[in-house]
């Protein structure tokens, strides 16, 4: 399981302390710390509570990659999965803005490429 690094990432992304998470879930801070630093594994009920709190899947918390291939059969990289995870946390306006920015960057990159002769 990869619960430790995934919880650490979620806390960092949301700017939440272990203590704040413990209070929100009505757990002791030492329990949360155990999941993050001591390799303790939460039971299924706690996994559900964590997933609901962070609005992620239990698979994500455990480090399973349920979406591991693209439509053309290529394997998703760690960066691909991180982009998907971050993109899904954005509202629709932010998503559309990001898509426009990526398209712009690709067009700029294509303009700067030297054609093969």
C-alpha positions, 0 to 999 in steps of 0.5 A, a space after each residue: 500500500 502507498 497510503 503514507 505518500 498519498 496522504 502526505 500529498 493530499 495534506 500538502 495539496 490542500 494545505 491541511 495539517 495532520 491535526 486538522 485532518 484528525 479533528 475533521 475525522 474525529 480521530 487522534 492525531 497520533 493515528 493519522 501520524 501512524 498512517 503517514 510515518 509509521 507504516 500503519 494501515 487504516 481499516 476499511 472504514 477509515 479508508 472510506 472516511 479518508 476517501 470521502 474527506 479528500 474526494 478521491 477513490 480508495 484505489 488512489 489512497 492505496 496507490 492502485 492505478 485503475 486507469 493505466 492505459 490511454 485509448 491508444 494502448 499506451 501506458 500512463 506514466 506517473 506524471 500522466 496520473 498526477 495531471 489527471 488527479 490534479 485536473 479532476 480537482 479543478 472546477 470546469 472554468 479552471 479545466 478549460 483555461 488549462 486546456 487552452 494554455 496547453 494547446 497554446 504551448 503545443 502550438 508554440 512548440 510546433 512553430 519553434 521546431 525546425 522542419 526536417 529536410 
